[in-house]
């Protein structure tokens, strides 16, 4: 494998603070930004793409929400605080003022359900005001209205009847990507949408477009105490980086790195979510046990430096690196408890050997740029495996 001439040297890399991902309000997520590299797109027939505008009303949309025919994926909502009580109240005020809302985007499922990708917060706000039980949310009471201040403190039921009717009859425009449209085309379309600040992260898109038990399972792993301790509770859930990290562990646990040949990392992770949706409860339990074992092992062996770049003669803690996370965690999951304990007893030696790896331009490149490349995936996994076994056999 050749090394790009622009690869950052160890000294330069240590001198520069690694770039991190940010949430909607500019707070660090605690995760290093990643260059996955060029993704080889699987060709799809453009004639199979069908996007249909739907003109509907708030009342009809809420009927769908009540029936479960619209998937708002409640935990997909940004938890960054942008949609405050005031922001939600002013959205309702816009309806009362007959100000048209931006177009919403959704994908049609096999059962005629709609998975909303762009507009989740808007629809959830409306449902919370009109029918909070439909989304299992606390009732919205209008606050800090800008023009209709006489209705501050009002709930939907307390508004005059004519205004209730105005809200229910408000027209909404939804661009619906019909079922039969190739999934890769759906992701391509939604990846281009940006009407609410930051574009959706890749994991947010996966979460919205691939319903099923994978959602709940990734949440279970990402919120586990073992994951929190291994990452020193430094990974913010706001952009679903935590769930993507767990998904990447599962992806390479279920598909050994040597069998990763797609050259499209996003397709690989999407396919893994579909596979998780087909697993039995026993299979899920076994994966969860392996994940917890790897998190505990990472904490024992690397301490607060788990999944982070480490350099010689430096105690600086870099942000969590996703490529390191998957490679360290999967390799450790394959070791017996006794082997983990031996590595932990030789933690300083592991740290030294790992710092040596950072001087290997090929390894540094494999966790820093083009990380979805199959050769780089195999290089980082094998390099870390070699370090572990070299220390174990010393």
C-alpha positions in Angstrom: 0.0 0.0 0.0 1.4 3.4 -1.0 1.4 6.4 1.3 0.0 9.7 0.0 2.7 12.4 0.0 0.4 14.7 1.9 0.2 12.4 4.9 0.8 14.3 8.0 4.0 13.5 9.8 3.9 12.3 13.4 5.5 15.6 14.7 3.1 17.7 12.7 0.1 15.6 13.7 0.9 15.9 17.4 1.4 19.7 17.1 -2.0 20.2 15.4 -5.1 19.6 17.4 -7.2 17.0 15.4 -10.4 18.4 13.9 -13.6 17.2 15.6 -17.2 16.9 14.6 -19.6 19.5 15.9 -23.3 19.5 16.8 -25.9 22.0 15.6 -24.8 24.6 18.1 -21.1 24.3 17.6 -20.3 22.1 20.5 -17.7 19.4 20.1 -19.1 15.8 19.9 -15.8 14.5 21.2 -15.1 12.5 18.0 -12.4 13.2 15.5 -13.6 14.2 12.0 -13.2 11.4 9.5 -12.2 11.2 5.8 -13.7 8.0 4.7 -12.5 8.6 1.1 -14.1 8.2 -2.2 -17.1 5.9 -2.1 -17.6 3.8 -5.2 -21.3 4.2 -5.9 -23.3 1.2 -7.1 -25.0 2.3 -10.4 -28.8 2.5 -10.2 -31.4 3.0 -12.9 -32.5 6.7 -12.7 -35.8 5.7 -14.2 -36.6 3.8 -11.0 -36.4 7.0 -8.9 -39.9 8.3 -8.2 -40.4 11.4 -6.1 -44.0 12.5 -5.7 -45.2 15.7 -4.2 -48.1 15.2 -1.7 -50.3 18.1 -0.7 -51.9 17.3 2.6 -53.1 19.0 5.8 -52.0 19.0 9.4 -55.1 17.1 10.3 -54.4 14.3 7.8 -50.8 14.0 8.8 -51.7 13.7 12.4 -54.1 10.9 11.5 -51.2 9.1 10.0 -49.1 9.8 13.1 -51.8 8.3 15.4 -52.0 5.2 13.2 -48.2 4.8 13.3 -48.2 5.3 9.5 -45.6 8.2 9.9 -42.3 7.3 11.5 -41.0 10.3 13.2 -38.2 8.3 14.9 -38.5 10.4 18.1 -34.9 9.6 19.3 -33.6 10.9 16.0 -34.5 14.5 17.0 -31.4 16.6 17.6 -30.8 17.0 21.3 -28.7 20.1 20.9 -31.3 22.5 22.2 -32.1 24.3 19.0 -35.8 23.4 19.2 -36.5 25.3 22.4 -39.9 26.0 23.8 -39.8 29.4 22.1 -38.7 28.0 18.7 -41.5 25.5 18.8 -44.0 28.1 19.9 -43.0 30.4 17.0 -43.5 27.5 14.5 -47.1 27.3 15.7 -47.3 31.0 15.5 -46.3 30.7 11.8 -49.2 28.4 11.2 -51.6 30.8 12.9 -50.2 33.6 10.7 -50.7 31.5 7.6 -47.0 31.4 6.9 -46.2 28.4 4.7 -43.8 25.9 6.1 -40.8 24.6 4.1 -41.3 21.4 2.1 -40.9 18.2 4.1 -39.2 15.1 2.8 -40.1 11.5 3.5 -39.5 8.0 2.2 -42.3 5.5 1.6 -42.0 2.1 3.3 -43.2 -1.3 2.1 -46.3 -1.0 4.3 -47.2 2.5 2.9 -45.7 4.1 6.0 -43.7 7.3 5.7 -40.2 7.8 7.3 -39.7 11.5 7.7 -36.1 12.5 7.1 -36.3 16.3 6.8 -39.1 17.9 8.9 -39.0 15.6 12.0 -38.8 18.5 14.4 -41.5 20.5 12.6 -44.0 17.6 12.6 -43.2 16.7 16.2 -43.7 20.3 17.3 -47.2 20.4 15.6 -48.1 17.0 17.1 -46.9 18.1 20.5 -49.2 21.1 20.4 -52.3 19.6 18.8 -52.1 15.9 20.0 -49.2 15.3 22.3 -50.4 11.7 23.1 -49.7 10.8 19.4 -46.0 11.3 20.0 -45.9 10.5 23.7 -44.7 14.0 24.5 -45.5 16.7 27.0 -48.2 19.2 25.8 -46.7 22.3 24.3 -47.9 25.6 25.8 -47.2 28.6 23.7 -44.3 30.8 25.0 -42.7 34.1 23.8 -44.8 34.6 20.8 -43.6 37.5 18.6 -46.9 38.8 17.2 -49.8 37.0 18.7 -48.7 37.7 22.2 -52.3 37.5 23.5 -52.0 33.7 23.1 -48.9 33.3 25.3 -49.5 30.5 27.7 -52.3 28.9 25.6 -52.6 25.2 24.7 -54.3 24.1 21.5 -57.6 23.5 23.3 -57.5 27.0 24.8 -57.2 28.7 21.4 -60.4 30.1 19.8 -62.1 27.5 17.6 -61.4 29.3 14.4 -57.7 29.2 15.1 -57.8 25.5 16.0 -59.4 25.0 12.6 -56.8 27.1 10.9 -54.0 24.9 12.2 -55.7 21.7 11.4 -56.4 22.8 7.8 -52.9 24.2 7.2 -51.6 22.7 4.0 -48.3 20.9 4.1 -46.2 19.9 1.1 -44.3 16.6 1.4 -42.0 15.3 -1.2 -42.4 11.6 -1.0 -39.7 9.2 -2.3 -41.8 6.2 -3.4 -41.0 2.7 -2.5 -39.2 0.9 -5.3 -36.7 3.7 -5.5 -33.3 2.1 -4.9 -32.1 2.6 -1.3 -28.8 4.0 -2.5 -30.7 6.6 -4.5 -32.8 7.5 -1.4 -29.6 8.1 0.6 -28.1 10.1 -2.2 -31.2 12.3 -2.4 -31.5 12.9 1.3 -27.8 13.5 1.7 -28.3 16.6 -0.5 -31.1 18.0 1.7 -30.1 20.8 4.1 -33.0 23.0 5.3 -32.3 23.1 9.0 -28.7 24.0 9.6 -26.2 21.2 9.5 -26.8 18.4 7.0 -27.9 15.1 8.5 -25.0 12.9 9.5 -24.8 9.5 7.7 -25.9 7.7 10.8 -28.9 10.0 11.2 -29.9 9.1 7.7 -29.4 5.4 8.4 -31.5 5.7 11.5 -34.3 7.5 9.7 -34.4 5.3 6.6 -33.8 1.8 8.1 -36.4 1.1 10.8 -36.3 -2.1 12.8 -34.6 -3.6 15.8 -31.2 -2.3 14.7 -32.2 1.2 16.0 -33.0 0.0 19.5 -30.0 -2.3 19.6 -27.6 0.4 18.7 -29.1 2.7 21.3 -28.8 -0.1 23.9 -25.0 -0.4 23.1 -24.4 3.3 22.9 -26.0 4.0 26.2 -24.4 1.1 28.0 -22.3 1.9 31.1 -19.4 -0.1 29.5 -19.4 2.2 26.4 -19.6 5.3 28.5 -16.6 4.2 30.7 -14.5 3.1 27.8 -14.9 6.4 26.0 -14.8 8.4 29.3 -18.3 9.6 28.6 -16.7 12.0 26.0 -18.8 11.1 23.0 -21.8 13.2 22.5 -24.9 11.5 21.2 -26.1 14.6 19.3 -25.1 13.6 15.8 -25.4 9.8 16.5 -21.6 9.4 16.4 -21.9 7.0 19.4 -24.4 4.8 17.5 -22.2 4.8 14.4 -19.2 3.7 16.4 -21.3 0.8 17.8 -22.5 -0.1 14.3 -18.9 -0.2 13.0 -18.0 -2.6 15.8 -20.9 -4.8 14.8 -20.1 -4.5 11.1 -16.6 -5.9 11.5 -17.6 -8.4 14.2 -20.1 -9.9 11.8 -17.9 -9.4 8.7 -14.2 -10.0 9.3 -12.1 -7.2 7.9 -10.5 -9.5 5.3 -14.0 -10.0 3.8 -14.6 -6.3 3.5 -14.2 -5.7 -0.2 -17.0 -3.4 -1.1 -15.0 -0.2 -1.2 -18.1 1.7 -0.2 -18.1 2.0 3.6 -21.6 3.6 3.7 -23.1 0.7 1.8 -21.3 -1.7 4.2 -22.8 0.0 7.3 -26.3 0.2 5.7 -26.2 -3.5 4.9 -25.1 -4.2 8.5 -28.2 -2.5 9.8 -30.3 -4.6 7.6 -28.5 -7.7 8.8 -29.0 -6.7 12.5 -32.7 -6.4 11.8 -32.8 -10.1 10.8 -30.9 -11.4 13.9 -32.5 -13.5 16.6 -32.6 -12.4 20.2 -29.9 -15.0 21.0 -27.7 -13.6 18.3 -28.2 -10.0 19.5 -27.4 -11.1 23.1 -24.2 -12.7 22.0 -23.1 -9.6 20.1 -24.0 -7.4 23.1 -21.9 -9.6 25.4 -19.0 -9.4 23.0 -19.4 -5.6 22.8 -19.4 -5.2 26.6 -16.3 -7.5 26.9 -14.5 -5.4 24.3 -15.4 -2.1 26.1 -14.2 -3.4 29.4 -11.0 -4.7 27.8 -10.4 -1.4 26.1 -10.7 0.4 29.5 -8.4 -2.1 31.2 -5.7 -2.0 28.5 -5.8 1.6 27.3 -7.4 3.5 30.2 -8.5 7.0 29.3 -6.6 6.8 26.0 -8.7 4.0 24.4 -9.6 4.7 20.8 -7.4 7.8 20.6 -4.2 8.5 18.8 -1.2 8.3 21.1 2.2 9.7 20.6 5.7 9.1 22.1 6.6 11.2 25.1 3.1 12.8 25.2 0.2 12.5 27.6 -2.1 14.6 25.4 -5.6 13.0 24.9 -6.8 13.3 21.4 -10.5 13.0 20.4 -12.0 9.5 19.9 -11.1 8.2 16.5 -13.8 6.0 14.8 -11.3 3.9 12.8 -9.3 3.2 15.9 -12.5 2.4 17.8 -13.5 -0.4 15.5 -10.1 -1.8 15.1 -9.2 -1.8 18.8 -12.6 -3.0 20.0 -13.0 -5.8 17.5 -9.5 -7.1 18.1 -10.0 -7.0 21.9 -13.4 -8.7 21.6 -11.6 -11.8 20.2 -9.3 -12.2 23.2 -10.0 -14.3 26.2 -10.4 -12.7 29.6 -7.0 -14.1 30.7 -5.4 -12.6 27.6 -7.0 -9.2 28.3 -5.7 -9.4 31.9 -2.2 -10.1 30.7 -2.4 -7.2 28.2 -3.6 -4.9 31.0 -0.7 -6.0 33.2 1.6 -5.0 30.4 -0.3 -1.8 29.5 2.9 0.3 29.4 4.3 -2.0 26.8 1.1 -1.8 24.8 1.3 2.0 24.9 4.9 2.0 23.7 4.1 -0.4 20.8 1.0 1.6 19.9 3.1 4.8 19.9 5.5 3.1 17.5 2.5 2.4 15.2 1.8 6.1 15.0 5.3 6.5 13.5 4.3 4.1 10.7 3.0 6.4 7.9 0.8 3.6 6.5 -0.9 3.0 9.8 -1.3 6.7 10.5 -2.8 7.1 7.1 -5.2 4.1 7.6 -6.8 5.9 10.6 -6.7 9.4 9.2 -7.7 9.5 5.6 -9.5 7.3 3.2 -10.5 5.1 6.1 -13.1 3.3 4.1 -10.5 1.9 1.7 -10.4 -1.9 2.0 -6.5 -2.0 2.1 -6.5 0.6 4.9 -9.2 -1.3 6.8 -7.2 -4.5 6.7 -3.9 -2.7 7.5 -5.1 -1.1 10.7 -6.9 -4.2 11.9 -3.9 -6.4 11.3 -1.4 -3.9 12.7 -3.3 -3.6 16.0 -3.7 -7.4 16.2 0.0 -7.8 15.7 0.7 -5.3 18.6 -1.5 -7.3 20.9 0.0 -10.6 20.1 3.5 -9.3 20.2 2.9 -8.1 23.7 1.1 -11.3 24.8 4.0 -13.5 23.5 6.8 -11.3 24.9 
